[in-house]
Amino acid sequence: MVSMASSGRIVDNTMPWHLRNGYCIKLVLQMILAGLFITGCWSESSMPKKPSKQEMAALTPPLSLVRRNVNGYQISFVIRNAQTETENKPSLFFVHGSPGAWHDWLPFLTTNSLTGFGVRIAVDRPGFGDSQAGGIITDARAQAAMLAALIPDQQPTVLVGHSLGGALIGWMALDFPDKICAVISIAGSLSAELEHLRWYNHIANMPPVRFFLSKALNNSNLEMLSLQSELTRLESQWYRLKKPIWLIQGEKDKLVNPRTVEKISPSIPEKYLRVIKLPNAGHFIIWKDPQRIINILNEINCTL
């Protein structure tokens, strides 16, 4: 028996379920991706492209890919070593959002404008990029501890996190204060009250749909499903913060509610809190206007 699909193609109803209904699943998948576009959490046109090893080696100074075993996970990260004139200056450690990869930070790794910093590191978080093999770690505090193991010992380090990365560097600052000197959260997912699951998160968790999504999107969705409870844990611990933290938030952000700063600020000790609001910035300012963030980083130091 055959019937006509909405696309005009003939569908054989005697075909196996997974083939006969493939068109329906693809339609649902298209709806999910449309949701990602609408809410602003997919901005492929402005994302930095992952460079080849040859392109990384040709940079001055070059970027080096490193893999390290941390608690049984193979974690990959890229490092730009300090030059002679910056070798005694604070390090920069970049943590991407969800999904994401180290090359989200490519403009910050390649620029020569960050003159106040030495070593720069951008990590592929567990479950993403070249660190996919071991799967994700939805326990944000445990994941933060793994990332903290990669912080250089030589110099104090400034942590920079985007989106969900903002929550992870928060845990790193709370649990490993001796390794860092400041925290910079850009469009950070920090408020449990304002981080609501979206309709496509539930659909994306259905087994037929998961089959059609990339590993990175599946892993990202699993992180989103547990995000509220993880942020509730983090909010209860901000009182322990002993390092300066900058909350940088765009007021045109369609993914992280711009009111996040107001919601989370009372939980953070006032003496350590710095807030920078960007009136015309959206969630992906690190891709769309990286120079603006570079300028802010150049004005930040580790003193109160």
Summary of the structure (lengths in Angstrom):
residues: 304
radius of gyration: 20.7
end to end distance: 74.3
largest distance: 74.9
contacts: 977
relative contact order: 0.14
helix: 43%
strand: 18%
